[in-house]
């Protein structure tokens, strides 16, 4: 179980450095199975602000 303590969690805007994370999560068939399937790379890149 993951628990958050003071200083362990940060919320920040999504940026170009997050493309690989988005690709790993949203491009994965298992992760996206119940959400319409994996997204193509072009659509993933479009969701990440430059």
PyMOL Python script that loads the backbone (N, CA, C, O; Angstrom):
from pymol import cmd

cmd.read_pdbstr("""\
ATOM      1  N   UNK A   1       0.838  -1.180   0.000  1.00  0.00           N
ATOM      2  CA  UNK A   1       0.000   0.000   0.000  1.00  0.00           C
ATOM      3  C   UNK A   1       0.882   1.242   0.000  1.00  0.00           C
ATOM      4  O   UNK A   1       1.849   1.330   0.757  1.00  0.00           O
ATOM      5  N   UNK A   2       0.546   2.185  -0.842  1.00  0.00           N
ATOM      6  CA  UNK A   2       1.284   3.438  -0.924  1.00  0.00           C
ATOM      7  C   UNK A   2       0.646   4.455   0.000  1.00  0.00           C
ATOM      8  O   UNK A   2      -0.565   4.669  -0.046  1.00  0.00           O
ATOM      9  N   UNK A   3       1.452   5.081   0.836  1.00  0.00           N
ATOM     10  CA  UNK A   3       0.947   6.140   1.704  1.00  0.00           C
ATOM     11  C   UNK A   3       1.752   7.402   1.447  1.00  0.00           C
ATOM     12  O   UNK A   3       2.934   7.341   1.110  1.00  0.00           O
ATOM     13  N   UNK A   4       1.107   8.531   1.607  1.00  0.00           N
ATOM     14  CA  UNK A   4       1.773   9.817   1.392  1.00  0.00           C
ATOM     15  C   UNK A   4       2.072  10.468   2.734  1.00  0.00           C
ATOM     16  O   UNK A   4       1.213  10.559   3.610  1.00  0.00           O
ATOM     17  N   UNK A   5       3.294  10.909   2.866  1.00  0.00           N
ATOM     18  CA  UNK A   5       3.692  11.661   4.042  1.00  0.00           C
ATOM     19  C   UNK A   5       4.076  13.051   3.573  1.00  0.00           C
ATOM     20  O   UNK A   5       4.291  13.256   2.378  1.00  0.00           O
ATOM     21  N   UNK A   6       4.166  13.988   4.463  1.00  0.00           N
ATOM     22  CA  UNK A   6       4.549  15.344   4.076  1.00  0.00           C
ATOM     23  C   UNK A   6       5.795  15.312   3.214  1.00  0.00           C
ATOM     24  O   UNK A   6       6.799  14.708   3.593  1.00  0.00           O
ATOM     25  N   UNK A   7       5.741  15.960   2.053  1.00  0.00           N
ATOM     26  CA  UNK A   7       6.894  16.054   1.184  1.00  0.00           C
ATOM     27  C   UNK A   7       7.032  14.925   0.177  1.00  0.00           C
ATOM     28  O   UNK A   7       7.890  15.007  -0.702  1.00  0.00           O
ATOM     29  N   UNK A   8       6.226  13.874   0.267  1.00  0.00           N
ATOM     30  CA  UNK A   8       6.355  12.742  -0.654  1.00  0.00           C
ATOM     31  C   UNK A   8       5.607  12.935  -1.967  1.00  0.00           C
ATOM     32  O   UNK A   8       5.934  12.288  -2.962  1.00  0.00           O
ATOM     33  N   UNK A   9       4.615  13.810  -1.985  1.00  0.00           N
ATOM     34  CA  UNK A   9       3.770  13.966  -3.161  1.00  0.00           C
ATOM     35  C   UNK A   9       3.855  15.399  -3.654  1.00  0.00           C
ATOM     36  O   UNK A   9       3.692  16.351  -2.891  1.00  0.00           O
ATOM     37  N   UNK A  10       4.118  15.532  -4.968  1.00  0.00           N
ATOM     38  CA  UNK A  10       4.132  16.858  -5.593  1.00  0.00           C
ATOM     39  C   UNK A  10       3.183  16.834  -6.774  1.00  0.00           C
ATOM     40  O   UNK A  10       3.137  15.861  -7.526  1.00  0.00           O
ATOM     41  N   UNK A  11       2.435  17.894  -6.931  1.00  0.00           N
ATOM     42  CA  UNK A  11       1.599  18.052  -8.110  1.00  0.00           C
ATOM     43  C   UNK A  11       2.232  19.152  -8.940  1.00  0.00           C
ATOM     44  O   UNK A  11       2.492  20.247  -8.441  1.00  0.00           O
ATOM     45  N   UNK A  12       2.478  18.857 -10.211  1.00  0.00           N
ATOM     46  CA  UNK A  12       3.099  19.839 -11.100  1.00  0.00           C
ATOM     47  C   UNK A  12       2.474  19.709 -12.471  1.00  0.00           C
ATOM     48  O   UNK A  12       1.890  18.674 -12.793  1.00  0.00           O
ATOM     49  N   UNK A  13       2.588  20.744 -13.281  1.00  0.00           N
ATOM     50  CA  UNK A  13       2.048  20.658 -14.637  1.00  0.00           C
ATOM     51  C   UNK A  13       2.782  19.597 -15.463  1.00  0.00           C
ATOM     52  O   UNK A  13       3.969  19.346 -15.256  1.00  0.00           O
ATOM     53  N   UNK A  14       2.075  18.998 -16.375  1.00  0.00           N
ATOM     54  CA  UNK A  14       2.670  18.035 -17.299  1.00  0.00           C
ATOM     55  C   UNK A  14       3.519  18.805 -18.299  1.00  0.00           C
ATOM     56  O   UNK A  14       3.110  19.863 -18.778  1.00  0.00           O
ATOM     57  N   UNK A  15       4.697  18.281 -18.616  1.00  0.00           N
ATOM     58  CA  UNK A  15       5.590  18.950 -19.554  1.00  0.00           C
ATOM     59  C   UNK A  15       6.215  17.976 -20.522  1.00  0.00           C
ATOM     60  O   UNK A  15       5.959  16.774 -20.454  1.00  0.00           O
ATOM     61  N   UNK A  16       7.037  18.489 -21.430  1.00  0.00           N
ATOM     62  CA  UNK A  16       7.665  17.649 -22.455  1.00  0.00           C
ATOM     63  C   UNK A  16       8.480  16.488 -21.880  1.00  0.00           C
ATOM     64  O   UNK A  16       8.628  15.458 -22.537  1.00  0.00           O
ATOM     65  N   UNK A  17       9.000  16.638 -20.682  1.00  0.00           N
ATOM     66  CA  UNK A  17       9.785  15.564 -20.063  1.00  0.00           C
ATOM     67  C   UNK A  17       8.919  14.372 -19.666  1.00  0.00           C
ATOM     68  O   UNK A  17       9.449  13.341 -19.252  1.00  0.00           O
ATOM     69  N   UNK A  18       7.591  14.496 -19.787  1.00  0.00           N
ATOM     70  CA  UNK A  18       6.669  13.430 -19.387  1.00  0.00           C
ATOM     71  C   UNK A  18       6.187  12.565 -20.552  1.00  0.00           C
ATOM     72  O   UNK A  18       5.373  11.665 -20.348  1.00  0.00           O
ATOM     73  N   UNK A  19       6.674  12.819 -21.766  1.00  0.00           N
ATOM     74  CA  UNK A  19       6.226  12.059 -22.935  1.00  0.00           C
ATOM     75  C   UNK A  19       6.475  10.564 -22.749  1.00  0.00           C
ATOM     76  O   UNK A  19       5.597   9.757 -23.055  1.00  0.00           O
ATOM     77  N   UNK A  20       7.634  10.182 -22.260  1.00  0.00           N
ATOM     78  CA  UNK A  20       7.932   8.748 -22.083  1.00  0.00           C
ATOM     79  C   UNK A  20       6.983   8.095 -21.081  1.00  0.00           C
ATOM     80  O   UNK A  20       6.560   6.957 -21.283  1.00  0.00           O
ATOM     81  N   UNK A  21       6.649   8.798 -20.012  1.00  0.00           N
ATOM     82  CA  UNK A  21       5.702   8.267 -19.024  1.00  0.00           C
ATOM     83  C   UNK A  21       4.322   8.111 -19.650  1.00  0.00           C
ATOM     84  O   UNK A  21       3.687   7.068 -19.495  1.00  0.00           O
ATOM     85  N   UNK A  22       3.854   9.132 -20.352  1.00  0.00           N
ATOM     86  CA  UNK A  22       2.562   9.041 -21.026  1.00  0.00           C
ATOM     87  C   UNK A  22       2.546   7.879 -22.014  1.00  0.00           C
ATOM     88  O   UNK A  22       1.563   7.140 -22.084  1.00  0.00           O
ATOM     89  N   UNK A  23       3.627   7.710 -22.777  1.00  0.00           N
ATOM     90  CA  UNK A  23       3.707   6.629 -23.757  1.00  0.00           C
ATOM     91  C   UNK A  23       3.644   5.269 -23.051  1.00  0.00           C
ATOM     92  O   UNK A  23       2.959   4.357 -23.514  1.00  0.00           O
ATOM     93  N   UNK A  24       4.353   5.138 -21.943  1.00  0.00           N
ATOM     94  CA  UNK A  24       4.370   3.864 -21.206  1.00  0.00           C
ATOM     95  C   UNK A  24       2.993   3.527 -20.630  1.00  0.00           C
ATOM     96  O   UNK A  24       2.594   2.363 -20.612  1.00  0.00           O
ATOM     97  N   UNK A  25       2.281   4.529 -20.167  1.00  0.00           N
ATOM     98  CA  UNK A  25       0.972   4.276 -19.555  1.00  0.00           C
ATOM     99  C   UNK A  25      -0.152   4.206 -20.581  1.00  0.00           C
ATOM    100  O   UNK A  25      -0.894   3.225 -20.628  1.00  0.00           O
ATOM    101  N   UNK A  26      -0.276   5.227 -21.390  1.00  0.00           N
ATOM    102  CA  UNK A  26      -1.406   5.331 -22.317  1.00  0.00           C
ATOM    103  C   UNK A  26      -1.233   4.515 -23.582  1.00  0.00           C
ATOM    104  O   UNK A  26      -2.195   4.298 -24.319  1.00  0.00           O
ATOM    105  N   UNK A  27      -0.029   4.066 -23.838  1.00  0.00           N
ATOM    106  CA  UNK A  27       0.214   3.217 -24.997  1.00  0.00           C
ATOM    107  C   UNK A  27       0.208   1.738 -24.657  1.00  0.00           C
ATOM    108  O   UNK A  27       0.391   0.898 -25.537  1.00  0.00           O
ATOM    109  N   UNK A  28      -0.001   1.413 -23.393  1.00  0.00           N
ATOM    110  CA  UNK A  28       0.022   0.024 -22.925  1.00  0.00           C
ATOM    111  C   UNK A  28      -1.364  -0.606 -23.029  1.00  0.00           C
ATOM    112  O   UNK A  28      -2.329  -0.088 -22.468  1.00  0.00           O
ATOM    113  N   UNK A  29      -1.460  -1.718 -23.744  1.00  0.00           N
ATOM    114  CA  UNK A  29      -2.749  -2.378 -23.956  1.00  0.00           C
ATOM    115  C   UNK A  29      -3.402  -2.816 -22.644  1.00  0.00           C
ATOM    116  O   UNK A  29      -4.614  -2.680 -22.483  1.00  0.00           O
ATOM    117  N   UNK A  30      -2.619  -3.336 -21.717  1.00  0.00           N
ATOM    118  CA  UNK A  30      -3.175  -3.789 -20.438  1.00  0.00           C
ATOM    119  C   UNK A  30      -3.708  -2.645 -19.595  1.00  0.00           C
ATOM    120  O   UNK A  30      -4.777  -2.756 -18.993  1.00  0.00           O
ATOM    121  N   UNK A  31      -2.971  -1.552 -19.550  1.00  0.00           N
ATOM    122  CA  UNK A  31      -3.386  -0.397 -18.758  1.00  0.00           C
ATOM    123  C   UNK A  31      -4.643   0.246 -19.340  1.00  0.00           C
ATOM    124  O   UNK A  31      -5.537   0.663 -18.604  1.00  0.00           O
ATOM    125  N   UNK A  32      -4.699   0.318 -20.659  1.00  0.00           N
ATOM    126  CA  UNK A  32      -5.789   1.028 -21.323  1.00  0.00           C
ATOM    127  C   UNK A  32      -6.944   0.121 -21.766  1.00  0.00           C
ATOM    128  O   UNK A  32      -7.865   0.575 -22.446  1.00  0.00           O
ATOM    129  N   UNK A  33      -6.893  -1.147 -21.384  1.00  0.00           N
ATOM    130  CA  UNK A  33      -7.884  -2.138 -21.818  1.00  0.00           C
ATOM    131  C   UNK A  33      -9.326  -1.667 -21.596  1.00  0.00           C
ATOM    132  O   UNK A  33     -10.155  -1.784 -22.499  1.00  0.00           O
ATOM    133  N   UNK A  34      -9.630  -1.146 -20.428  1.00  0.00           N
ATOM    134  CA  UNK A  34     -10.993  -0.735 -20.097  1.00  0.00           C
ATOM    135  C   UNK A  34     -11.270   0.723 -20.444  1.00  0.00           C
ATOM    136  O   UNK A  34     -12.339   1.246 -20.131  1.00  0.00           O
ATOM    137  N   UNK A  35     -10.318   1.372 -21.086  1.00  0.00           N
ATOM    138  CA  UNK A  35     -10.461   2.792 -21.423  1.00  0.00           C
ATOM    139  C   UNK A  35     -10.417   3.013 -22.938  1.00  0.00           C
ATOM    140  O   UNK A  35     -10.076   4.102 -23.398  1.00  0.00           O
ATOM    141  N   UNK A  36     -10.759   1.990 -23.701  1.00  0.00           N
ATOM    142  CA  UNK A  36     -10.816   2.133 -25.146  1.00  0.00           C
ATOM    143  C   UNK A  36      -9.588   1.644 -25.887  1.00  0.00           C
ATOM    144  O   UNK A  36      -9.508   1.790 -27.107  1.00  0.00           O
ATOM    145  N   UNK A  37      -8.639   1.072 -25.186  1.00  0.00           N
ATOM    146  CA  UNK A  37      -7.446   0.542 -25.831  1.00  0.00           C
ATOM    147  C   UNK A  37      -6.299   1.534 -25.837  1.00  0.00           C
ATOM    148  O   UNK A  37      -6.486   2.704 -25.505  1.00  0.00           O
ATOM    149  N   UNK A  38      -5.111   1.074 -26.213  1.00  0.00           N
ATOM    150  CA  UNK A  38      -3.936   1.935 -26.199  1.00  0.00           C
ATOM    151  C   UNK A  38      -4.056   3.060 -27.223  1.00  0.00           C
ATOM    152  O   UNK A  38      -4.671   2.895 -28.276  1.00  0.00           O
ATOM    153  N   UNK A  39      -3.466   4.192 -26.900  1.00  0.00           N
ATOM    154  CA  UNK A  39      -3.476   5.339 -27.808  1.00  0.00           C
ATOM    155  C   UNK A  39      -2.283   5.286 -28.743  1.00  0.00           C
ATOM    156  O   UNK A  39      -1.208   4.833 -28.350  1.00  0.00           O
ATOM    157  N   UNK A  40      -2.459   5.746 -29.980  1.00  0.00           N
ATOM    158  CA  UNK A  40      -1.323   5.812 -30.896  1.00  0.00           C
ATOM    159  C   UNK A  40      -0.345   6.898 -30.454  1.00  0.00           C
ATOM    160  O   UNK A  40      -0.733   7.855 -29.784  1.00  0.00           O
ATOM    161  N   UNK A  41       0.918   6.744 -30.829  1.00  0.00           N
ATOM    162  CA  UNK A  41       1.968   7.656 -30.394  1.00  0.00           C
ATOM    163  C   UNK A  41       1.651   9.124 -30.714  1.00  0.00           C
ATOM    164  O   UNK A  41       1.891  10.002 -29.885  1.00  0.00           O
ATOM    165  N   UNK A  42       1.121   9.387 -31.893  1.00  0.00           N
ATOM    166  CA  UNK A  42       0.813  10.765 -32.274  1.00  0.00           C
ATOM    167  C   UNK A  42      -0.206  11.406 -31.358  1.00  0.00           C
ATOM    168  O   UNK A  42      -0.091  12.587 -31.031  1.00  0.00           O
ATOM    169  N   UNK A  43      -1.190  10.654 -30.945  1.00  0.00           N
ATOM    170  CA  UNK A  43      -2.216  11.179 -30.025  1.00  0.00           C
ATOM    171  C   UNK A  43      -1.642  11.399 -28.633  1.00  0.00           C
ATOM    172  O   UNK A  43      -1.994  12.366 -27.959  1.00  0.00           O
ATOM    173  N   UNK A  44      -0.765  10.510 -28.204  1.00  0.00           N
ATOM    174  CA  UNK A  44      -0.114  10.670 -26.896  1.00  0.00           C
ATOM    175  C   UNK A  44       0.708  11.940 -26.891  1.00  0.00           C
ATOM    176  O   UNK A  44       0.618  12.734 -25.955  1.00  0.00           O
ATOM    177  N   UNK A  45       1.505  12.141 -27.919  1.00  0.00           N
ATOM    178  CA  UNK A  45       2.358  13.348 -28.008  1.00  0.00           C
ATOM    179  C   UNK A  45       1.514  14.623 -28.016  1.00  0.00           C
ATOM    180  O   UNK A  45       1.914  15.636 -27.443  1.00  0.00           O
ATOM    181  N   UNK A  46       0.349  14.575 -28.663  1.00  0.00           N
ATOM    182  CA  UNK A  46      -0.534  15.744 -28.738  1.00  0.00           C
ATOM    183  C   UNK A  46      -1.104  16.104 -27.370  1.00  0.00           C
ATOM    184  O   UNK A  46      -1.477  17.256 -27.149  1.00  0.00           O
ATOM    185  N   UNK A  47      -1.181  15.150 -26.450  1.00  0.00           N
ATOM    186  CA  UNK A  47      -1.744  15.405 -25.127  1.00  0.00           C
ATOM    187  C   UNK A  47      -0.732  16.028 -24.156  1.00  0.00           C
ATOM    188  O   UNK A  47      -1.112  16.534 -23.100  1.00  0.00           O
ATOM    189  N   UNK A  48       0.544  15.991 -24.515  1.00  0.00           N
ATOM    190  CA  UNK A  48       1.574  16.520 -23.640  1.00  0.00           C
ATOM    191  C   UNK A  48       1.971  17.919 -24.135  1.00  0.00           C
ATOM    192  O   UNK A  48       2.467  18.061 -25.253  1.00  0.00           O
ATOM    193  N   UNK A  49       1.756  18.947 -23.311  1.00  0.00           N
ATOM    194  CA  UNK A  49       2.120  20.305 -23.736  1.00  0.00           C
ATOM    195  C   UNK A  49       3.618  20.431 -24.031  1.00  0.00           C
ATOM    196  O   UNK A  49       4.455  19.868 -23.326  1.00  0.00           O
ATOM    197  N   UNK A  50       3.927  21.166 -25.066  1.00  0.00           N
ATOM    198  CA  UNK A  50       5.318  21.394 -25.431  1.00  0.00           C
ATOM    199  C   UNK A  50       5.822  22.609 -24.769  1.00  0.00           C
ATOM    200  O   UNK A  50       6.984  22.974 -24.951  1.00  0.00           O
TER     201      UNK A  50
END
""", "prot")
cmd.dss("prot")
cmd.show_as("cartoon", "prot")
cmd.util.cbc("prot")
cmd.orient("prot")
